[in-house]
Amino acid sequence: MPIVAQSTETTDWVSRFADEVIEESERRAPGKPVVVASGLSPSGPIHLGNLREVMTPHLVADEIRRRGHRVRHLISWDDYDRYRKVPAGVPGVDESWSEHIGKPLTSVPAPKGSSHPNWAEHFKAAMIGSLADLGVEFDGISQTEQYTSGAYREQILHAMRHRADIDAILAQYRTKKAPAKKQQQKPVDEAELEAAEGSGAAAEDDGSSGSAGYFPYKPYCGNCEKDLTTVTSYDDDSTELSYSCTSCGFSETVRLGEFNRGKLVWKVDWPMRWAYEGVIFEPSGVDHSSPGSSFQVGGQIVGIFGGKQPIGPMYAFVGISGMAKMSSSKGGVPTPADALKIMEPQLLRWLYARRRPNQSFKIAFDQEIQRLYDEWDRLDAKVADNTALPADVAAHSRAVRTASGELPRTPRPLPYRTLASVADITAGHEDQALRILSDLDPANPLSSLDEARPRYDKAEAWINTHVPADQRTIVRDEPDTELLKSLDEQARESLRLLLDGLADNWSLDGLTHLVYGVPKVRAGFSADATPKELPPEIKTAQRSFFALLYQLLVGRDTGPRLPTLLLAVGQERVRHLLGA
Protein backbone atom coordinates (compact mmCIF):
# COMPACT_ATOMS: atom_id res chain seq x y z
CA MET A 1 0.00 0.00 0.00
CA PRO A 2 1.49 3.42 -0.88
CA ILE A 3 2.63 5.61 2.00
CA VAL A 4 0.67 8.83 2.43
CA ALA A 5 2.90 11.74 1.45
CA GLN A 6 4.32 13.78 4.28
CA SER A 7 3.84 17.51 4.34
CA THR A 8 6.35 19.36 2.20
CA GLU A 9 6.65 21.84 5.08
CA THR A 10 9.11 19.54 6.84
CA THR A 11 12.47 21.18 7.05
CA ASP A 12 14.64 18.21 6.17
CA TRP A 13 17.07 18.48 3.24
CA VAL A 14 15.37 15.68 1.31
CA SER A 15 12.08 17.53 1.03
CA ARG A 16 13.80 20.70 -0.12
CA PHE A 17 15.61 18.88 -2.92
CA ALA A 18 12.42 17.01 -3.87
CA ASP A 19 10.61 20.35 -4.29
CA GLU A 20 13.38 21.63 -6.53
CA VAL A 21 13.65 18.45 -8.60
CA ILE A 22 9.90 18.15 -9.19
CA GLU A 23 9.73 21.78 -10.31
CA GLU A 24 12.73 21.36 -12.62
CA SER A 25 11.38 18.11 -14.09
CA GLU A 26 8.04 19.73 -14.89
CA ARG A 27 9.91 22.55 -16.61
CA ARG A 28 12.21 20.30 -18.68
CA ALA A 29 10.09 17.20 -19.30
CA PRO A 30 6.43 17.78 -18.39
CA GLY A 31 4.38 14.62 -18.06
CA LYS A 32 7.40 12.34 -17.98
CA PRO A 33 8.82 10.43 -14.99
CA VAL A 34 11.35 12.34 -12.91
CA VAL A 35 14.83 10.93 -13.58
CA VAL A 36 17.51 10.83 -10.88
CA ALA A 37 20.82 9.09 -11.37
CA SER A 38 23.84 7.51 -9.71
CA GLY A 39 26.99 6.07 -11.19
CA LEU A 40 29.07 3.26 -9.69
CA SER A 41 32.21 1.63 -11.01
CA PRO A 42 32.68 -2.03 -10.02
CA SER A 43 36.45 -1.64 -10.25
CA GLY A 44 36.79 -3.24 -6.82
CA PRO A 45 34.79 -3.42 -3.58
CA ILE A 46 32.13 -0.67 -3.68
CA HIS A 47 32.57 1.01 -0.32
CA LEU A 48 30.48 3.06 2.10
CA GLY A 49 31.69 6.30 0.55
CA ASN A 50 30.33 5.17 -2.82
CA LEU A 51 27.02 4.39 -1.09
CA ARG A 52 26.42 8.11 -0.65
CA GLU A 53 26.36 8.35 -4.45
CA VAL A 54 23.29 6.09 -4.30
CA MET A 55 21.59 7.05 -1.04
CA THR A 56 21.41 10.78 -1.81
CA PRO A 57 19.33 10.40 -5.00
CA HIS A 58 17.49 7.40 -3.53
CA LEU A 59 16.15 9.43 -0.62
CA VAL A 60 15.09 12.25 -2.95
CA ALA A 61 13.50 9.80 -5.41
CA ASP A 62 11.65 8.08 -2.58
CA GLU A 63 10.24 11.38 -1.32
CA ILE A 64 9.05 12.16 -4.85
CA ARG A 65 7.35 8.74 -5.02
CA ARG A 66 5.66 9.37 -1.67
CA ARG A 67 4.11 12.46 -3.18
CA GLY A 68 2.58 10.39 -5.96
CA HIS A 69 4.94 11.27 -8.82
CA ARG A 70 6.48 8.76 -11.19
CA VAL A 71 10.24 8.59 -10.81
CA ARG A 72 13.16 6.52 -12.13
CA HIS A 73 16.36 6.10 -10.16
CA LEU A 74 19.03 5.06 -12.65
CA ILE A 75 22.23 3.41 -11.49
CA SER A 76 24.77 3.37 -14.29
CA TRP A 77 27.19 0.54 -13.72
CA ASP A 78 30.39 1.87 -15.22
CA ASP A 79 31.49 -1.66 -16.05
CA TYR A 80 32.91 -0.58 -19.42
CA ASP A 81 35.52 1.56 -17.67
CA ARG A 82 39.14 0.51 -17.99
CA TYR A 83 40.71 -1.71 -15.35
CA ARG A 84 43.19 0.74 -13.84
CA LYS A 85 45.06 -1.18 -11.16
CA VAL A 86 45.05 -4.34 -9.07
CA PRO A 87 43.38 -3.36 -5.78
CA ALA A 88 45.25 -4.40 -2.66
CA GLY A 89 43.98 -7.12 -0.41
CA VAL A 90 41.15 -8.51 -2.53
CA PRO A 91 40.82 -12.24 -1.76
CA GLY A 92 41.56 -14.46 -4.76
CA VAL A 93 43.53 -11.76 -6.59
CA ASP A 94 47.29 -11.53 -7.11
CA GLU A 95 49.68 -9.48 -9.22
CA SER A 96 48.96 -11.64 -12.27
CA TRP A 97 45.81 -9.53 -12.70
CA SER A 98 48.06 -6.63 -13.73
CA GLU A 99 48.18 -8.13 -17.24
CA HIS A 100 44.54 -7.04 -17.62
CA ILE A 101 45.14 -3.35 -16.89
CA GLY A 102 43.57 -1.32 -19.69
CA LYS A 103 40.79 -3.79 -20.51
CA PRO A 104 37.08 -3.16 -19.84
CA LEU A 105 36.10 -4.33 -16.35
CA THR A 106 33.76 -6.88 -17.94
CA SER A 107 36.74 -8.42 -19.79
CA VAL A 108 38.76 -8.98 -16.61
CA PRO A 109 38.48 -12.38 -14.88
CA ALA A 110 36.66 -12.46 -11.56
CA PRO A 111 38.73 -13.19 -8.43
CA LYS A 112 39.59 -16.85 -7.92
CA GLY A 113 36.73 -18.77 -6.35
CA SER A 114 34.06 -16.36 -7.58
CA SER A 115 30.91 -17.73 -9.21
CA HIS A 116 30.55 -14.61 -11.36
CA PRO A 117 31.57 -14.42 -15.04
CA ASN A 118 33.89 -11.42 -14.73
CA TRP A 119 35.41 -8.81 -12.45
CA ALA A 120 32.60 -6.28 -12.79
CA GLU A 121 29.79 -8.76 -12.11
CA HIS A 122 31.61 -10.03 -9.02
CA PHE A 123 31.64 -6.63 -7.35
CA LYS A 124 28.26 -5.54 -8.67
CA ALA A 125 26.61 -8.56 -7.06
CA ALA A 126 27.64 -7.61 -3.52
CA MET A 127 26.35 -4.07 -3.96
CA ILE A 128 23.07 -5.19 -5.52
CA GLY A 129 22.46 -7.45 -2.52
CA SER A 130 23.14 -4.61 -0.09
CA LEU A 131 20.86 -2.21 -1.96
CA ALA A 132 18.06 -4.77 -1.78
CA ASP A 133 18.54 -5.03 2.00
CA LEU A 134 18.45 -1.23 2.24
CA GLY A 135 15.19 -0.98 0.29
CA VAL A 136 16.73 0.93 -2.62
CA GLU A 137 14.70 0.61 -5.83
CA PHE A 138 16.61 1.37 -9.03
CA ASP A 139 16.94 0.67 -12.74
CA GLY A 140 20.42 -0.70 -13.39
CA ILE A 141 22.14 0.18 -16.66
CA SER A 142 25.25 -1.71 -17.74
CA GLN A 143 27.49 0.61 -19.72
CA THR A 144 29.09 -2.44 -21.33
CA GLU A 145 25.69 -3.40 -22.72
CA GLN A 146 24.94 0.16 -23.81
CA TYR A 147 28.21 0.63 -25.68
CA THR A 148 28.55 -2.84 -27.18
CA SER A 149 24.92 -2.90 -28.36
CA GLY A 150 25.35 0.36 -30.24
CA ALA A 151 22.84 2.22 -28.06
CA TYR A 152 25.10 5.28 -28.02
CA ARG A 153 26.19 5.11 -31.67
CA GLU A 154 24.54 8.38 -32.69
CA GLN A 155 25.89 10.13 -29.62
CA ILE A 156 29.42 8.90 -30.38
CA LEU A 157 29.23 10.05 -34.00
CA HIS A 158 27.84 13.39 -32.85
CA ALA A 159 30.72 13.81 -30.38
CA MET A 160 33.24 13.02 -33.13
CA ARG A 161 31.65 15.61 -35.44
CA HIS A 162 31.87 18.19 -32.66
CA ARG A 163 35.30 17.16 -31.39
CA ALA A 164 36.73 20.62 -31.99
CA ASP A 165 34.03 22.18 -29.80
CA ILE A 166 34.67 19.61 -27.06
CA ASP A 167 38.41 20.13 -27.33
CA ALA A 168 37.96 23.89 -26.97
CA ILE A 169 36.00 23.44 -23.74
CA LEU A 170 38.53 21.01 -22.29
CA ALA A 171 41.41 23.27 -23.33
CA GLN A 172 40.13 25.96 -20.97
CA TYR A 173 41.02 23.74 -18.03
CA ARG A 174 44.06 21.77 -19.16
CA THR A 175 46.44 24.51 -18.01
CA LYS A 176 44.61 25.16 -14.73
CA LYS A 177 45.49 22.03 -12.83
CA ALA A 178 46.09 22.72 -9.16
CA PRO A 179 49.45 21.61 -7.77
CA ALA A 180 49.34 18.12 -6.32
CA LYS A 181 49.24 17.98 -2.55
CA LYS A 182 51.14 15.41 -0.60
CA GLN A 183 48.78 13.41 1.53
CA GLN A 184 49.75 11.23 4.42
CA GLN A 185 48.39 7.73 4.11
CA LYS A 186 45.66 7.16 6.66
CA PRO A 187 44.74 3.82 8.21
CA VAL A 188 41.32 2.49 7.29
CA ASP A 189 39.78 3.37 10.65
CA GLU A 190 40.70 7.05 10.17
CA ALA A 191 40.36 7.42 6.41
CA GLU A 192 37.59 9.31 4.70
CA LEU A 193 35.99 7.22 2.00
CA GLU A 194 35.91 9.37 -1.09
CA ALA A 195 32.48 8.78 -2.51
CA ALA A 196 33.50 9.28 -6.12
CA GLU A 197 36.59 7.11 -5.96
CA GLY A 198 36.54 4.68 -8.84
CA SER A 199 33.24 5.97 -10.20
CA GLY A 200 34.42 6.85 -13.65
CA ALA A 201 36.05 10.00 -12.36
CA ALA A 202 39.41 8.34 -12.33
CA ALA A 203 42.49 9.96 -13.82
CA GLU A 204 41.30 9.03 -17.28
CA ASP A 205 42.67 11.17 -20.13
CA ASP A 206 40.55 13.71 -21.95
CA GLY A 207 40.79 11.87 -25.24
CA SER A 208 43.08 10.71 -28.00
CA SER A 209 45.29 13.62 -29.04
CA GLY A 210 47.92 12.19 -31.34
CA SER A 211 49.28 13.72 -34.53
CA ALA A 212 45.83 13.44 -36.17
CA GLY A 213 44.31 15.83 -33.62
CA TYR A 214 41.90 15.50 -30.72
CA PHE A 215 39.27 12.73 -30.51
CA PRO A 216 36.86 12.18 -27.57
CA TYR A 217 36.66 8.45 -28.27
CA LYS A 218 38.92 5.58 -27.22
CA PRO A 219 38.70 2.22 -29.02
CA TYR A 220 39.47 -0.95 -27.12
CA CYS A 221 42.14 -2.84 -29.08
CA GLY A 222 40.84 -5.62 -31.33
CA ASN A 223 43.81 -7.77 -30.37
CA CYS A 224 44.67 -7.24 -26.67
CA GLU A 225 41.36 -5.58 -25.64
CA LYS A 226 43.18 -2.71 -23.92
CA ASP A 227 42.43 0.99 -24.34
CA LEU A 228 46.08 1.95 -24.86
CA THR A 229 45.13 3.14 -28.32
CA THR A 230 45.52 6.30 -30.38
CA VAL A 231 43.17 7.34 -33.17
CA THR A 232 45.37 8.04 -36.19
CA SER A 233 42.67 9.20 -38.62
CA TYR A 234 38.93 9.69 -38.88
CA ASP A 235 36.57 10.67 -41.69
CA ASP A 236 33.27 12.25 -40.66
CA ASP A 237 31.44 11.34 -43.86
CA SER A 238 32.32 7.65 -44.02
CA THR A 239 32.93 7.29 -40.23
CA GLU A 240 36.12 5.42 -41.17
CA LEU A 241 38.42 5.37 -38.16
CA SER A 242 41.99 4.08 -37.90
CA TYR A 243 43.77 3.46 -34.62
CA SER A 244 46.92 1.82 -33.32
CA CYS A 245 47.61 0.14 -30.01
CA THR A 246 50.70 1.19 -28.09
CA SER A 247 50.52 -1.95 -25.95
CA CYS A 248 50.62 -4.74 -28.54
CA GLY A 249 51.31 -2.81 -31.78
CA PHE A 250 48.03 -3.86 -33.38
CA SER A 251 46.31 -1.42 -35.74
CA GLU A 252 43.16 -1.52 -37.84
CA THR A 253 40.66 0.59 -39.72
CA VAL A 254 36.96 0.31 -38.87
CA ARG A 255 33.71 2.13 -39.61
CA LEU A 256 32.68 3.85 -36.39
CA GLY A 257 29.07 3.75 -37.57
CA GLU A 258 29.24 -0.05 -37.19
CA PHE A 259 31.93 -0.39 -34.50
CA ASN A 260 30.93 -1.13 -30.90
CA ARG A 261 34.24 -1.74 -29.14
CA GLY A 262 35.16 1.53 -27.50
CA LYS A 263 33.73 4.40 -25.46
CA LEU A 264 33.69 8.14 -25.04
CA VAL A 265 36.21 9.45 -22.56
CA TRP A 266 34.81 10.15 -19.11
CA LYS A 267 34.44 13.93 -19.28
CA VAL A 268 32.40 13.51 -22.46
CA ASP A 269 30.67 10.25 -21.56
CA TRP A 270 29.04 11.61 -18.38
CA PRO A 271 27.34 14.68 -19.94
CA MET A 272 26.34 12.58 -22.96
CA ARG A 273 24.42 10.31 -20.58
CA TRP A 274 22.76 13.28 -18.84
CA ALA A 275 21.30 14.30 -22.18
CA TYR A 276 20.54 10.73 -23.33
CA GLU A 277 18.66 9.77 -20.13
CA GLY A 278 17.17 13.20 -19.37
CA VAL A 279 18.68 13.25 -15.89
CA ILE A 280 17.23 15.94 -13.61
CA PHE A 281 19.11 15.16 -10.38
CA GLU A 282 22.54 13.62 -9.88
CA PRO A 283 24.82 14.57 -6.98
CA SER A 284 28.59 14.39 -7.16
CA GLY A 285 31.49 14.07 -4.75
CA VAL A 286 33.64 16.97 -3.65
CA ASP A 287 36.35 16.01 -6.15
CA HIS A 288 33.85 16.65 -8.97
CA SER A 289 33.12 20.17 -7.78
CA SER A 290 36.58 21.73 -8.12
CA PRO A 291 37.61 23.92 -11.10
CA GLY A 292 38.12 21.76 -14.17
CA SER A 293 36.35 18.80 -12.58
CA SER A 294 34.20 16.48 -14.66
CA PHE A 295 30.95 17.89 -13.23
CA GLN A 296 31.91 21.48 -14.01
CA VAL A 297 33.27 20.66 -17.47
CA GLY A 298 30.30 18.40 -18.13
CA GLY A 299 27.98 21.34 -17.49
CA GLN A 300 29.41 22.94 -20.64
CA ILE A 301 29.78 19.82 -22.77
CA VAL A 302 26.20 18.63 -22.13
CA GLY A 303 24.92 21.45 -24.34
CA ILE A 304 26.70 19.90 -27.32
CA PHE A 305 24.36 16.91 -26.90
CA GLY A 306 21.29 19.13 -26.56
CA GLY A 307 20.88 18.54 -22.85
CA LYS A 308 21.13 20.38 -19.55
CA GLN A 309 23.25 19.73 -16.51
CA PRO A 310 21.32 18.05 -13.68
CA ILE A 311 20.73 19.63 -10.31
CA GLY A 312 23.86 18.34 -8.66
CA PRO A 313 24.60 18.98 -4.99
CA MET A 314 28.11 18.28 -3.82
CA TYR A 315 28.33 15.61 -1.15
CA ALA A 316 31.06 15.22 1.44
CA PHE A 317 33.17 12.25 2.40
CA VAL A 318 32.11 9.42 4.67
CA GLY A 319 34.49 8.48 7.46
CA ILE A 320 35.02 5.19 9.24
CA SER A 321 35.80 4.77 12.93
CA GLY A 322 37.28 1.68 14.49
CA MET A 323 37.64 -0.80 11.64
CA ALA A 324 39.17 -3.69 13.56
CA LYS A 325 42.50 -5.09 12.44
CA MET A 326 40.92 -8.42 11.60
CA SER A 327 38.90 -6.61 8.93
CA SER A 328 41.19 -3.85 7.73
CA SER A 329 44.14 -6.20 7.35
CA LYS A 330 42.36 -7.64 4.33
CA GLY A 331 43.43 -4.49 2.56
CA GLY A 332 40.01 -3.21 1.53
CA VAL A 333 37.83 -0.43 2.83
CA PRO A 334 34.48 -1.38 4.41
CA THR A 335 31.53 -1.94 2.12
CA PRO A 336 27.78 -1.67 2.71
CA ALA A 337 27.74 -5.44 3.15
CA ASP A 338 30.31 -5.11 5.95
CA ALA A 339 28.15 -2.51 7.69
CA LEU A 340 24.97 -4.55 7.28
CA LYS A 341 26.60 -7.48 9.05
CA ILE A 342 26.73 -5.45 12.26
CA MET A 343 23.82 -3.00 11.95
CA GLU A 344 20.23 -3.11 10.78
CA PRO A 345 19.35 -1.42 7.48
CA GLN A 346 17.30 1.21 9.32
CA LEU A 347 20.35 2.48 11.22
CA LEU A 348 22.51 2.64 8.11
CA ARG A 349 19.77 4.48 6.16
CA TRP A 350 19.38 6.92 9.05
CA LEU A 351 23.09 7.81 9.02
CA TYR A 352 22.77 8.96 5.39
CA ALA A 353 19.33 10.55 5.81
CA ARG A 354 19.97 12.72 8.84
CA ARG A 355 22.96 14.63 7.45
CA ARG A 356 22.81 17.08 4.56
CA PRO A 357 24.86 15.90 1.57
CA ASN A 358 27.57 18.50 2.19
CA GLN A 359 28.07 17.30 5.77
CA SER A 360 30.60 14.56 6.38
CA PHE A 361 29.91 11.86 8.96
CA LYS A 362 31.42 8.66 10.28
CA ILE A 363 30.14 5.10 10.31
CA ALA A 364 31.18 3.26 13.44
CA PHE A 365 32.70 -0.19 13.55
CA ASP A 366 34.08 0.32 17.08
CA GLN A 367 32.40 0.89 20.46
CA GLU A 368 30.78 4.01 19.02
CA ILE A 369 28.19 1.76 17.34
CA GLN A 370 26.63 1.17 20.76
CA ARG A 371 26.21 4.91 21.32
CA LEU A 372 24.72 5.29 17.84
CA TYR A 373 22.19 2.57 18.58
CA ASP A 374 21.31 4.22 21.91
CA GLU A 375 20.71 7.48 20.02
CA TRP A 376 18.59 5.67 17.42
CA ASP A 377 16.47 3.95 20.08
CA ARG A 378 15.89 7.26 21.87
CA LEU A 379 14.71 8.78 18.58
CA ASP A 380 12.47 5.77 17.98
CA ALA A 381 10.86 6.34 21.38
CA LYS A 382 10.42 10.09 20.78
CA VAL A 383 8.77 9.43 17.42
CA ALA A 384 6.42 6.93 19.08
CA ASP A 385 5.28 9.43 21.73
CA ASN A 386 5.21 12.43 19.35
CA THR A 387 7.96 14.42 21.06
CA ALA A 388 10.56 14.36 18.26
CA LEU A 389 11.42 17.46 16.21
CA PRO A 390 9.93 17.58 12.67
CA ALA A 391 13.30 17.14 10.89
CA ASP A 392 14.13 14.19 13.14
CA VAL A 393 10.72 12.64 12.44
CA ALA A 394 11.39 13.00 8.71
CA ALA A 395 14.85 11.36 8.96
CA HIS A 396 13.37 8.55 11.06
CA SER A 397 10.58 7.99 8.54
CA ARG A 398 13.11 7.78 5.68
CA ALA A 399 15.11 5.25 7.68
CA VAL A 400 12.33 2.83 8.56
CA ARG A 401 10.26 2.88 5.38
CA THR A 402 10.20 3.69 1.69
CA ALA A 403 7.29 4.62 -0.55
CA SER A 404 6.78 0.87 -1.05
CA GLY A 405 6.33 0.15 2.65
CA GLU A 406 8.14 -0.45 5.91
CA LEU A 407 11.46 -2.27 6.06
CA PRO A 408 11.50 -5.51 8.10
CA ARG A 409 12.43 -4.75 11.69
CA THR A 410 13.32 -6.57 14.91
CA PRO A 411 10.09 -7.42 16.82
CA ARG A 412 11.69 -6.77 20.24
CA PRO A 413 14.48 -4.22 19.67
CA LEU A 414 16.43 -4.70 22.90
CA PRO A 415 19.38 -2.35 23.53
CA TYR A 416 22.25 -3.15 21.16
CA ARG A 417 24.87 -2.83 23.92
CA THR A 418 22.94 -5.35 26.03
CA LEU A 419 22.67 -7.79 23.13
CA ALA A 420 26.40 -7.38 22.42
CA SER A 421 27.25 -8.11 26.06
CA VAL A 422 25.05 -11.19 26.10
CA ALA A 423 26.53 -12.46 22.82
CA ASP A 424 30.01 -11.83 24.23
CA ILE A 425 29.40 -13.69 27.47
CA THR A 426 27.50 -16.64 26.01
CA ALA A 427 29.95 -17.18 23.12
CA GLY A 428 27.39 -18.63 20.72
CA HIS A 429 25.24 -20.62 23.18
CA GLU A 430 21.76 -19.59 22.12
CA ASP A 431 19.97 -21.31 25.00
CA GLN A 432 22.02 -19.28 27.45
CA ALA A 433 21.41 -16.11 25.48
CA LEU A 434 17.64 -16.71 25.56
CA ARG A 435 17.76 -17.33 29.33
CA ILE A 436 19.59 -14.07 29.99
CA LEU A 437 17.46 -11.98 27.65
CA SER A 438 14.28 -13.42 29.16
CA ASP A 439 15.50 -12.35 32.61
CA LEU A 440 15.86 -8.73 31.47
CA ASP A 441 12.11 -8.27 31.92
CA PRO A 442 10.64 -11.26 33.81
CA ALA A 443 7.13 -9.85 33.41
CA ASN A 444 7.47 -9.97 29.62
CA PRO A 445 10.07 -12.63 28.79
CA LEU A 446 11.20 -13.58 25.28
CA SER A 447 9.59 -16.75 24.04
CA SER A 448 12.22 -17.17 21.32
CA LEU A 449 15.53 -15.59 20.34
CA ASP A 450 13.90 -14.83 16.99
CA GLU A 451 12.00 -11.99 18.70
CA ALA A 452 15.34 -10.20 19.17
CA ARG A 453 16.53 -10.89 15.63
CA PRO A 454 18.02 -9.63 13.40
CA ARG A 455 19.41 -7.09 15.90
CA TYR A 456 20.83 -9.84 18.10
CA ASP A 457 22.63 -11.40 15.13
CA LYS A 458 24.11 -8.01 14.19
CA ALA A 459 25.38 -7.46 17.73
CA GLU A 460 26.84 -10.97 17.84
CA ALA A 461 28.60 -10.38 14.50
CA TRP A 462 30.06 -7.12 15.85
CA ILE A 463 31.41 -8.86 18.93
CA ASN A 464 32.93 -11.67 16.87
CA THR A 465 34.51 -9.54 14.15
CA HIS A 466 35.29 -6.11 15.60
CA VAL A 467 36.10 -6.59 19.28
CA PRO A 468 39.70 -7.71 19.88
CA ALA A 469 40.18 -10.99 21.72
CA ASP A 470 41.81 -9.28 24.71
CA GLN A 471 38.63 -7.23 25.22
CA ARG A 472 36.25 -10.20 25.18
CA THR A 473 34.58 -11.24 28.42
CA ILE A 474 35.53 -14.55 30.05
CA VAL A 475 33.74 -15.33 33.32
CA ARG A 476 35.85 -16.97 36.02
CA ASP A 477 35.39 -20.67 36.60
CA GLU A 478 36.35 -20.50 40.29
CA PRO A 479 36.34 -17.75 42.94
CA ASP A 480 39.43 -15.56 43.37
CA THR A 481 40.05 -16.80 46.90
CA GLU A 482 43.14 -14.64 47.44
CA LEU A 483 41.23 -11.48 46.59
CA LEU A 484 38.25 -12.50 48.73
CA LYS A 485 40.53 -13.16 51.73
CA SER A 486 42.19 -9.76 51.35
CA LEU A 487 38.94 -7.74 51.49
CA ASP A 488 38.31 -5.37 54.40
CA GLU A 489 35.06 -5.34 56.31
CA GLN A 490 33.57 -2.52 54.20
CA ALA A 491 34.03 -4.50 51.00
CA ARG A 492 32.66 -7.66 52.61
CA GLU A 493 29.60 -5.74 53.78
CA SER A 494 29.04 -4.42 50.24
CA LEU A 495 29.14 -7.97 48.84
CA ARG A 496 26.69 -9.15 51.54
CA LEU A 497 24.25 -6.37 50.66
CA LEU A 498 24.45 -7.32 46.99
CA LEU A 499 23.99 -11.05 47.59
CA ASP A 500 21.06 -10.46 49.97
CA GLY A 501 19.27 -8.44 47.31
CA LEU A 502 19.87 -10.69 44.29
CA ALA A 503 16.74 -12.83 44.48
CA ASP A 504 14.33 -9.92 44.92
CA ASN A 505 15.96 -7.81 42.19
CA TRP A 506 16.65 -10.37 39.48
CA SER A 507 15.81 -8.26 36.42
CA LEU A 508 17.70 -5.64 34.45
CA ASP A 509 16.02 -2.73 36.21
CA GLY A 510 16.17 -4.43 39.61
CA LEU A 511 19.87 -5.24 39.39
CA THR A 512 20.65 -1.75 38.11
CA HIS A 513 18.95 -0.30 41.20
CA LEU A 514 20.74 -2.81 43.41
CA VAL A 515 24.35 -2.40 42.23
CA TYR A 516 24.11 1.41 42.28
CA GLY A 517 22.28 1.34 45.61
CA VAL A 518 24.70 -0.85 47.63
CA PRO A 519 27.37 1.88 48.14
CA LYS A 520 24.60 4.34 49.08
CA VAL A 521 23.10 2.00 51.70
CA ARG A 522 26.50 1.08 53.13
CA ALA A 523 27.19 4.80 53.60
CA GLY A 524 23.91 5.29 55.44
CA PHE A 525 21.76 6.70 52.64
CA SER A 526 18.64 5.38 50.97
CA ALA A 527 19.14 3.25 47.86
CA ASP A 528 16.73 5.65 46.11
CA ALA A 529 18.74 8.76 46.95
CA THR A 530 19.46 10.93 43.91
CA PRO A 531 22.96 12.21 43.03
CA LYS A 532 21.97 15.68 44.25
CA GLU A 533 21.26 14.22 47.70
CA LEU A 534 24.60 12.44 47.96
CA PRO A 535 28.13 13.60 48.75
CA PRO A 536 30.71 13.35 45.93
CA GLU A 537 32.54 10.46 47.60
CA ILE A 538 29.60 8.15 46.87
CA LYS A 539 30.55 8.15 43.19
CA THR A 540 34.08 7.13 44.16
CA ALA A 541 32.68 4.34 46.34
CA GLN A 542 30.49 3.13 43.44
CA ARG A 543 33.44 3.00 41.05
CA SER A 544 35.49 1.02 43.58
CA PHE A 545 32.62 -1.39 44.18
CA PHE A 546 32.09 -1.93 40.45
CA ALA A 547 35.81 -2.58 39.93
CA LEU A 548 35.74 -5.16 42.73
CA LEU A 549 32.76 -6.96 41.16
CA TYR A 550 34.47 -7.03 37.76
CA GLN A 551 37.64 -8.48 39.29
CA LEU A 552 35.71 -11.18 41.12
CA LEU A 553 33.56 -12.08 38.10
CA VAL A 554 35.81 -11.62 35.05
CA GLY A 555 39.28 -10.83 36.37
CA ARG A 556 39.39 -7.26 35.00
CA ASP A 557 38.56 -3.77 36.25
CA THR A 558 35.95 -3.23 33.53
CA GLY A 559 33.52 -5.23 31.42
CA PRO A 560 29.92 -5.31 30.22
CA ARG A 561 27.35 -3.36 32.21
CA LEU A 562 27.15 -5.06 35.59
CA PRO A 563 23.38 -5.75 35.60
CA THR A 564 23.71 -7.53 32.25
CA LEU A 565 26.81 -9.37 33.42
CA LEU A 566 25.10 -10.57 36.61
CA LEU A 567 22.11 -11.84 34.63
CA ALA A 568 24.45 -13.62 32.24
CA VAL A 569 26.46 -15.31 34.97
CA GLY A 570 23.30 -16.49 36.79
CA GLN A 571 22.39 -16.27 40.48
CA GLU A 572 23.98 -19.51 41.59
CA ARG A 573 27.30 -18.82 39.89
CA VAL A 574 27.35 -15.18 41.06
CA ARG A 575 26.96 -16.37 44.65
CA HIS A 576 29.75 -18.89 44.15
CA LEU A 577 32.18 -16.36 42.63
CA LEU A 578 31.41 -13.69 45.23
CA GLY A 579 32.21 -16.07 48.06
CA ALA A 580 28.71 -16.72 49.37
Secondary structure, DSSP 4 states (H G I P E B T S, - for coil): -PPPPPPTT--SHHHHHHHHHHHHHHHHSTTSPEEEEEEE--SS---HHHHHHHHHHHHHHHHHHHTT--EEEEEEE-TTSB-----TT-TT--GGGGGGTTSBGGGSPPPTT--SSSHHHHHHHHHHHHHHHTT---EEEEHHHHHHTTTTHHHHHHHHHTHHHHHHHHHHHHT-PPPPPP-PPPPTTT-EE-TTTTTT-SS--S-EEETTEEESEEEPPTTT--S-EEEEEE-TTT-EEEEEETTT--EEEEETTT--SEEE-HHHHHHHHHHHHT--B--EEGGGSSTT-HHHHHHHHGGGGT--PPB--EE--EEEE---HHHHTTSPPP-HHHHHHHS-HHHHHHHHHSS-TTS-EEEESSTHHHHHHHHHHHHHHHHHTT-S-HHHHHHHHHHHEETTEEPP--SS---HHHHHHHHHHHTT-HHHHHHHHHHTSTTS--S-GGGGTTHHHHHHHHHHHHS-GGGS----SS--HHHHHH--HHHHHHHHHHHHHTGGG-SHHHHHHHHHHHHHHHTTS-TT--GGGS-THHHHHHHHHHHHHHHHHHSSS--S-HHHHHHHH-HHHHHHHTT-
